[in-house]
């Protein structure tokens, strides 16, 4: 016991004095393994031994010797772990610290690179236990930063398809129907854990305690935050990305129950924006760009079709003014993916439709008014260099990640889209190529919109984009109490000339262009066009087919029926929710494409580009 206590000393120099050269470490540690293999040794004694070994493994030179002595563990120790798990399942008894201490030890001896598949093997496939152990370790604020990075990397990877394939099975072409169904079942389990336990809320609270308790700091703490928080956020996003059922319920859970937005997303995004506004950040700072983009993308996912009152704190926060300020414009405009994610977030919040607050909310501060936000967007777009960056910005905005939803039907989308269109008299004759696709009415409306927005610069070199909803717009409904409408296909009432008039200039032309752009969107992302919902253009998760043969995302068409009555938006034929039939074959085909794309991505590269 004295030896164990000595090895557990916080002063690692003393530990090195006891153990000496790495070559002699295995022999000195062997008696401790005997304790772990002793069936008569108590759980508390074994935990103390594991903690001592874990402390020794903090010293990099000793990790290999410690790993070697762990190979002497016998079946009795593994049975001890299994018995603890069985007692927890059957009788609700406490798991104790044995698993936590062992996982900490394994993370350290593996240089904090413990594979998610290895973790699942360690817990015998128990996903709930795996997530619990990772969060238990993350909660300990005294652990080294490398431990947090390793835990969150494993947390991210446990929500990727590769985690659920056997070695060699993940080769793209060999992914079988059985494998895809198994992946879908495991992601359904992950979602169920999130929906039935406070997993995401606990994760949010833990990250908040570690990084965001005090005033938002733009100094070194943010640099440490970039190493941990984006990995945890990708874990949350990936569960939605690879879900085939309960995706909408999970998304609602993130907004309503998890506290992720106020505790982590908003403070992290604001800290990133203030760092950019402060200056001195290189436009190619990939660490900041990746973390920032993951955060904004997840906020956009949560904001889609959410109640305005839930999003008002974000709408009126310092985030948008800081990121769209004059001092931030060069950085923001130079990163096409980041700016496109920010614009998608603004669209999903419908930032540019009204300054009128939801009931019970305060009006926006002066820097968050529609006028100021619109000027900020214009400022960043103008700051984007002409040529490839501006063209990429238009591409990223007009062909968003099909798995993540964007509200293509609201006022803000129309305004932003027009801001990104090449203006009359644009550079390099870019307008001349577009005139062939414009009706005279649309061309006139575009000219008026550009004049109204005081925008005479060319904003890109791309064909005229359009709403890719795939179906006709119904007549706009009147606003109620001045609040913007957010239901599917509702457009807010216009009270002033604006870019939104562009979208309404020629309904017949717009309907034809929708179908064309929907096909182009699928081709741009190497997707069959039948993977996208015919109503909103998003990648379908739960496709349903109507008697007339049209295919929609189940949630979208059911919302259409609730809002607009029992009629098919494309065929005009009678249609009820009971008429919709799940297309299981198409669902499996879509899931297989998503999984293969994820498996083909390089593991060290963020598969979402930033």
Helices and strands as residue ranges (DSSP letters): H 2-7, H 12-19, G 22-24, H 25-37, H 43-56, G 60-62, H 63-70, H 75-91, H 98-109, H 116-122, H 127-138, H 145-157, G 161-164, G 172-174, H 177-196, H 199-211, H 220-241, H 247-256, H 260-260, I 261-265, H 266-278, H 286-303, H 308-315, H 318-323, H 329-334, H 336-349, G 366-368, H 370-383, H 388-398, H 411-420, G 427-429, H 430-435, H 440-452, H 500-504, H 507-524, G 529-531, E 543-545, E 551-553, H 554-564, G 577-579, E 581-582, H 584-600
